[in-house]
Amino acid sequence: MNIVLATRNKKKVEEIKRIVAGMPISLYSLDDFPDCPDVNEDEDTFESNAVKKAVAVSKYTGMIALADDSGLEVYALNGAPGVLSARYAGENADDRKNFEKLLNEMRSIPDEKRGARFACCIALVFPVGDSTLRDGKVETFMGYSEGSIGKEPKGSNGFGYDPVFYPAGYKRTFAEMGDAEKDAISHRGRALRDVQRHLGEKIRQSQKHGAGTDSIG
C-alpha cells in the first residue's frame, strides 16, 4: 500500500514512519512531489485543516493521502495557540520563538492552572477511482495527550512545544523522553495507532478477497 504524507516537515515524517513501522506500507512525503502546491491551512479546526490538506494532496498525486493537523491547547488561554500553534509567534516563527511567546504569556499563571493538551487529527483520503478502498472516502482519527506547561524549556528531543509540555503523570517533558516513550503516549501516536488498526483491517479484507496490497494504493 502506497501512502503520501501531506507534509514537508521532516521531523513529522520521521515520527509517522517510526510509529507505523512494520506495516506493509510504502510512505512518501511532499518532498517526493516537489511541484505539489502548498495548502493554505486557514480552517478553524484541526480536523478541517487535516481534511483540506489530505484531499488536495490525494487529488494531485492520485494516491492515498494522510494529513495531520495538530497543536497545543492551553486551557488558561482559552485553547490558544490551537490551530495557530505552528505560527503562534508569526508566519515565519521557529519552534523556539513559538514556545517562548507561550511562556511569556503564561508567566503569571500559577502551576495549578497551567493545564494543556496536545491534539492531533489525522485525515486519510482514498483517491477517486480506487474501488477497493471506498472511492474518494475521507476518514478522520483524533488523538489527545493531556498535561501541563512548564516554566522553562527542558530537553532537546522532538520538536514544536515538546520542551515545555509535561504529559500527565510524568516529571519530564516530551523533549526529555526517548522516541519510543513519547510515541506510546503522544497525541500523534494515539491517532496513528487508530489509523494502523483501520488500515490493517482494510488490508485483511483486501487479501481475503484475493487482492494483494499492491492493488490498494
N, C-alpha and C positions, 0 to 999 in steps of 0.2 A: 504494500500500500504506500503510495507516494503522497506526501502532505507538504504543502508550503506554509511556512510560518510567516505571518504578515507583520514582520518586523525587521529592522536593520540593527537592532540593539544586540550586540554580540554577547553581552553578559546574560541577557534574557534568553537568547538562543541556546547558550551553553546550559543554562539551568533547565530549560524544557527538554533538551536532548538527554540530559542526565536523568531526569525523572522518568522518562518513557523508555529508557534503555532496556533492551531485551525483547521489545515487541517487534513483530515483522513489519516495520515501518521504515521508509526512507524519508528523512526530513530535509527540506530545502528552506532557504530563507530568501528575503528580498535581495540579498547580495547576489543570488543566482539569477535574478531578473532585474538588472540594473536600470532598465528602461521603464519599469513599472512605476506609474505615478504615485506620489505620496498622497495619503488620505488625510484630509483635514479632520482632526479629532475635536469637533466642535459640538458634540452632543452633551447633554447634561446628566447622563448616567453612564456607568461603566459598561453596562450591557449594550446600550445604544452605540457607543463608540466601538466596542468589540465587533458587533454585528456589521456595522458600517465598513470597518476595515476588512473583515473576512469576505464579505460579499464582493467588494471591489477587487480584491486580490484573486478570488476564485474566478471572477469573470475575465480578468486579464490573463491569467495563467491557464485556465481551463482545468485546474487541479482542485482537489480537496484543499481548503484553506482553513488554517487555525489562527485565530487572532485573540490576543488577550489585552484587556484594558484593566489596569489595576492601580491602586493608590492607597493613600493613608487617610483615615478619617479620625480626626481628633474631636472627642465629644465636647470639650470645653470651648472649642472653636466652631461649634455648630456644624461639624462634619468636614471642615476645611483641613487640609487642602483639597481632598476629594479628587474629582476628575482633573483638577489643575495640578496634581502632585508633581508631574514631570516638569512643569514650567511655573512653579509657585513663585519663584523669585524673578521671573521674566522669561521671555521666549527662548533666550539663549543661555539660560542659567544652567550650571552644572549641579551635580548632586550636593556638593558642599554648600553652595550658595542657597540651595533649597532648604536643607535642614538647618542651616544657620539662621535663616529667616524664621523658620518654625520655632527654634529655640528662643530666639529673641522675642517673638510674640507670646511665648509661654513663660517668660522669665518670672512673672509674678504669680503663676498658678501653682498652688501647693501640690505636694506629692499625691495626696488622696484624690485630686481632681485632674490627674494627668492621663486618664484612661484614653485608649485609642484602639483602633483595629485596622489591620490591612484587609482590603477587599480585592478580589480578583474575579473577573468574569471572563470565561473563555468561550468564544463563539466558534463553532465548527460548521462549515458550509460545504455541502456536496454540490459539485458542478451540475448545471443543467445538461441533460443527455446521459448522465450516469444512472441508468435504471436500476442497477444493482444496489445503489446506496441512496435511495429516495431522491429522485430528480429535483435538484435545486433546494433541498431541505436545509433549513437553518436550525441549529440546536445550540443551546447555551448551558453553561455549567458554572456555578458560583462556589467560591471558597473564601473562608474568612480566617483570620488569626487575631485573637484578642490579646491585648497587652497594655502597655503604658509607655509614655515618652520620658526618657531620661533628661538630665540637665546638661549633659555634655556628651560629645560623640565618643564611642569606645569600639575598638575593633577595626579590622581592615579588610575583612572578607565581605562578599556580597556587593550590593550597590543600592542606590536610592537612599531611603531613610533607614536602612538597616543599622547604621551605627548609633541611632538614637532610640530604637524600638526594642523594648524588653517584652518578649512574649510572656503571657500569663504563666506563672509558676516557675519562671526562670530568673536568675540574677545576672544573666549575661544577655547582651544584645544579639540580634541576628548576626551582626558583623563580627561577633566574637565566637560564633559557632562554626563548626565544620560543615561542609556541604550536605552530607548525609543527615546530620542532626537538624539542620534548618529545613531541608526538603520534607522531613517527616511531619513538621508542624506548620509549615508556611501556608499562606493563603493560596499561592500558586500550586504548591504540591497537592493540596487537598482538591482543588478544582481539576488538576490534571489526572489525579487518580480516578476521578469520576469519568473523565474522558477515556482513560485506559480501559475501564470496565465496559464502557459503551462501545468502543471500537473493537475490543476483544469479542464481544457478543456478535457484532456485525461480521467479523472475520469467521467466527464459528458458523454462523448462518450461511455465509457465502460458501464455505468449504463443504457444508452439509449438502448444499445444492449443486455441488460439483464445480464450483468456480474457484480458481486459485486467487491468492491475494494480489497477484499482478493485475488481475482483471478489475480490481475495485479501487484503483487510484491511478 
